[in-house]
Amino acid sequence: MEFQVYKYILILIRITAFIVICPAISFKGLPNTFKVGLSSVLSLFVYFALPEIEVIDNLVVLGMLSMREAFFGLAMGYVTNLIFAAMEIAGQLVDFQSGFSMAQTFDPNIGINAAHYGRFYYWIGICVFFLLDMHHKVISTLIRSFEYVPLGEITFQGLTVEAILGIFSRIFELAVNLAAPIIIVVLVIDVVLGVISRTIPQINVLMLGMPIKAAASFLAVLMSLSWLLNKMGSIIGLIPEYLVGMMNLF
């Protein structure tokens, strides 16, 4: 059997584009050699599992197909990234309510400025991702994407503005639900401090409120840690479902 280089290149482009943007696999601390090696090995396995494709003897056609495969791989990785973005947004909402948003620092692993709870939620999500063996399920879904969307048959008919807005609205809803218990606790603290400031004006509520809200949010996170891990597990478990739904758009 003749080795089809263009077929392997198209497979490699889709898998590499996914691995580059997938947050659980594309850590900046991982060497690029590992990422390239992982993409090459997975592409080789997929190559022998797929039937031969038509001969492509035109560089323009090969370039257009390569761009489509790269876009599709980036889209799959971005959907996975959105799930972790929901946890990061939840942490930032908690940071904003508890007053930690003023202490934002640049996190090179995330690539953005994040405060304490933003990074905490993100890394807890990463740990849950590997504990639930989701990295194997995600790679399995990536390999099965060649069955859902074969090489060279990517179309954009189902990719509409309503579908994209639906994904973003769902991610924001998950983030708010994840941060809601801690936000409610901090809001109750704000109401109590407001009542105290009206009844006892001599107390400096502004200076007293910040350490109280920080301590209350910390205790609330500790008390709800079991619920938080369970909720994150249910959110991360949606990744294969979201990936399949995204494939249906193409």
BELTASUL-V490081 format. One record per residue. N is the residue number from 1. PHI is phi in degrees with one decimal (* if undefined). PSI is psi as a letter, one per 40 degrees, with the letter a starting at -180 (none if undefined). D_LAST is the distance of its C-alpha to the last C-alpha in whole Angstrom. Layout:
BEGIN
N | PHI | PSI | D_LAST
N | PHI | PSI | D_LAST
END
This chain:
BEGIN
1 | * | h | 31
2 | -75.5 | h | 30
3 | -80.7 | h | 28
4 | -89.6 | h | 25
5 | -66.3 | d | 25
6 | -64.5 | d | 22
7 | -64.9 | d | 20
8 | -65.2 | d | 21
9 | -64.5 | d | 20
10 | -63.9 | d | 17
11 | -63.7 | d | 17
12 | -63.4 | d | 19
13 | -65.8 | d | 17
14 | -63.9 | d | 14
15 | -68.3 | d | 16
16 | -64.7 | d | 19
17 | -61.6 | d | 16
18 | -68.5 | d | 16
19 | -66.3 | d | 19
20 | -64.0 | d | 21
21 | -105.5 | e | 19
22 | -67.4 | h | 19
23 | -66.7 | d | 22
24 | -78.1 | e | 24
25 | -114.6 | d | 24
26 | -96.9 | f | 24
27 | -60.6 | i | 28
28 | -69.8 | d | 30
29 | -75.6 | e | 33
30 | -75.5 | h | 31
31 | -66.6 | i | 32
32 | -64.0 | d | 29
33 | -62.1 | d | 31
34 | -64.6 | d | 30
35 | -65.3 | d | 26
36 | -65.4 | d | 26
37 | -63.8 | d | 28
38 | -63.2 | d | 25
39 | -63.1 | d | 22
40 | -66.2 | d | 24
41 | -67.2 | d | 26
42 | -62.1 | d | 22
43 | -64.8 | d | 21
44 | -66.5 | d | 24
45 | -62.9 | d | 23
46 | -65.7 | d | 20
47 | -57.9 | d | 21
48 | -75.3 | e | 24
49 | -87.5 | e | 22
50 | -97.4 | i | 19
51 | -72.0 | i | 21
52 | -68.4 | i | 21
53 | -108.3 | i | 19
54 | -65.9 | i | 21
55 | -67.4 | h | 23
56 | -109.8 | h | 22
57 | -110.5 | e | 25
58 | -119.9 | h | 24
59 | -67.8 | d | 24
60 | -66.2 | d | 22
61 | -64.2 | d | 19
62 | -61.9 | d | 19
63 | -66.1 | d | 19
64 | -66.4 | d | 16
65 | -65.4 | d | 14
66 | -65.6 | d | 15
67 | -64.7 | d | 14
68 | -64.2 | d | 11
69 | -64.1 | d | 11
70 | -64.5 | d | 13
71 | -64.4 | d | 11
72 | -66.6 | d | 8
73 | -63.3 | d | 12
74 | -65.4 | d | 13
75 | -64.6 | d | 10
76 | -64.9 | d | 11
77 | -64.9 | d | 15
78 | -68.7 | d | 15
79 | -62.5 | d | 14
80 | -62.9 | d | 17
81 | -65.2 | d | 19
82 | -65.2 | d | 18
83 | -63.0 | d | 20
84 | -72.6 | d | 23
85 | -64.5 | d | 23
86 | -61.4 | d | 24
87 | -69.0 | d | 27
88 | -65.8 | d | 28
89 | -63.8 | d | 28
90 | -60.3 | d | 30
91 | -63.6 | d | 32
92 | -68.4 | d | 33
93 | -63.8 | d | 33
94 | -65.7 | d | 36
95 | -60.0 | d | 37
96 | -65.4 | d | 38
97 | -74.3 | d | 40
98 | -89.3 | e | 42
99 | 94.8 | e | 43
100 | -82.7 | e | 41
101 | -65.5 | e | 39
102 | -74.5 | e | 42
103 | -109.6 | f | 42
104 | -72.7 | h | 38
105 | -132.6 | i | 38
106 | -78.7 | h | 36
107 | -102.3 | h | 34
108 | -66.4 | d | 33
109 | -73.3 | d | 31
110 | -84.0 | d | 29
111 | 92.7 | e | 29
112 | -138.3 | i | 30
113 | -77.7 | h | 33
114 | -143.2 | i | 34
115 | -96.6 | a | 37
116 | -63.7 | d | 38
117 | -70.9 | d | 36
118 | -60.6 | d | 33
119 | -70.9 | d | 33
120 | -63.3 | d | 35
121 | -63.1 | d | 32
122 | -63.9 | d | 29
123 | -73.0 | d | 31
124 | -63.4 | d | 32
125 | -63.0 | d | 28
126 | -63.0 | d | 28
127 | -62.4 | d | 31
128 | -64.2 | d | 29
129 | -57.8 | d | 26
130 | -79.5 | d | 28
131 | -66.1 | d | 31
132 | -85.0 | e | 28
133 | 61.7 | f | 27
134 | -73.9 | d | 23
135 | -64.8 | d | 23
136 | -69.6 | d | 23
137 | -67.0 | d | 21
138 | -67.4 | d | 18
139 | -64.5 | d | 19
140 | -63.3 | d | 19
141 | -66.2 | d | 15
142 | -62.0 | d | 14
143 | -67.6 | d | 16
144 | -71.2 | e | 14
145 | -63.6 | d | 11
146 | -73.2 | e | 12
147 | -85.3 | d | 12
148 | -68.7 | d | 9
149 | -125.8 | g | 7
150 | -64.0 | i | 10
151 | -61.6 | h | 12
152 | 78.0 | e | 12
153 | -118.8 | f | 9
154 | -81.9 | h | 6
155 | -124.1 | i | 5
156 | -120.5 | f | 5
157 | -69.4 | d | 7
158 | -88.3 | e | 6
159 | -85.1 | g | 7
160 | -113.1 | i | 10
161 | -65.8 | d | 14
162 | -62.9 | d | 14
163 | -66.1 | d | 12
164 | -67.7 | d | 13
165 | -64.4 | d | 16
166 | -63.3 | d | 16
167 | -65.4 | d | 15
168 | -65.6 | d | 18
169 | -66.2 | d | 20
170 | -66.9 | d | 20
171 | -64.6 | d | 20
172 | -66.4 | d | 23
173 | -63.4 | d | 25
174 | -62.6 | d | 25
175 | -65.2 | d | 27
176 | -66.1 | d | 29
177 | -63.2 | d | 30
178 | -72.0 | d | 30
179 | -93.9 | e | 33
180 | -58.5 | d | 34
181 | -59.7 | d | 37
182 | -68.9 | d | 38
183 | -64.2 | d | 38
184 | -63.6 | d | 40
185 | -61.7 | d | 43
186 | -68.1 | d | 43
187 | -65.6 | d | 43
188 | -63.1 | d | 46
189 | -60.6 | d | 48
190 | -61.6 | d | 48
191 | -64.8 | d | 49
192 | -63.0 | d | 52
193 | -66.0 | d | 53
194 | -65.5 | d | 53
195 | -64.8 | d | 55
196 | -64.2 | d | 57
197 | -65.8 | d | 57
198 | -81.8 | d | 59
199 | -86.6 | d | 61
200 | -126.0 | g | 62
201 | -65.5 | e | 62
202 | -68.7 | d | 64
203 | -80.3 | h | 61
204 | -80.9 | g | 58
205 | -67.8 | d | 55
206 | -63.0 | d | 53
207 | -75.1 | d | 54
208 | -79.8 | d | 54
209 | -71.7 | d | 51
210 | -63.5 | d | 49
211 | -66.7 | d | 50
212 | -67.0 | d | 50
213 | -66.0 | d | 47
214 | -64.5 | d | 46
215 | -66.9 | d | 48
216 | -65.2 | d | 46
217 | -66.1 | d | 43
218 | -64.0 | d | 44
219 | -65.7 | d | 45
220 | -65.2 | d | 43
221 | -65.7 | d | 40
222 | -63.6 | d | 42
223 | -69.6 | d | 43
224 | -102.9 | e | 39
225 | -63.9 | d | 38
226 | -63.6 | d | 38
227 | -63.6 | d | 36
228 | -63.9 | d | 34
229 | -64.7 | d | 33
230 | -64.4 | d | 32
231 | -66.8 | d | 30
232 | -64.0 | d | 28
233 | -62.2 | d | 28
234 | -68.5 | d | 26
235 | -70.9 | d | 24
236 | -65.5 | d | 23
237 | -64.6 | e | 22
238 | -81.5 | e | 19
239 | -58.7 | d | 17
240 | -59.6 | d | 16
241 | -64.0 | d | 15
242 | -66.8 | d | 13
243 | -64.6 | d | 11
244 | -64.5 | d | 10
245 | -62.3 | d | 9
246 | -67.8 | d | 7
247 | -62.3 | d | 5
248 | -64.4 | d | 5
249 | -71.1 | d | 4
250 | -99.0 | none | 0
END
